[in-house]
Amino acid sequence: MRLAVGALAMLFHGQRLLLLFKWRLTVVQVLPAMWIWAAMLDLKLHVLHGASFHVLGGPVLIPIMAGVVAITAASCFLNAVFAFAITRPGPPEVRPAST
């Protein structure tokens, strides 16, 4: 019970820090969080409910694959910026973490 209370206290403290004081960190973390959410939603729709995948072929796959790769690369970059911003000493800053 103490661990659950401590976990909730840390969660709410972190949310307060992000939303009230350093809202730019929330903006940086939105794309990676939504990308993971979309991947899990797709997994839930196709794997857990027994639906089959639609087969796509031909040149339509090239822009789809390029888009997925670009969004994944951007998500990794933004996740790294978030990590560097919160691990530096002092208050979290986005601009120095992105360079």
Beta strands, then each sheet from edge to edge (+ up, - down):
end
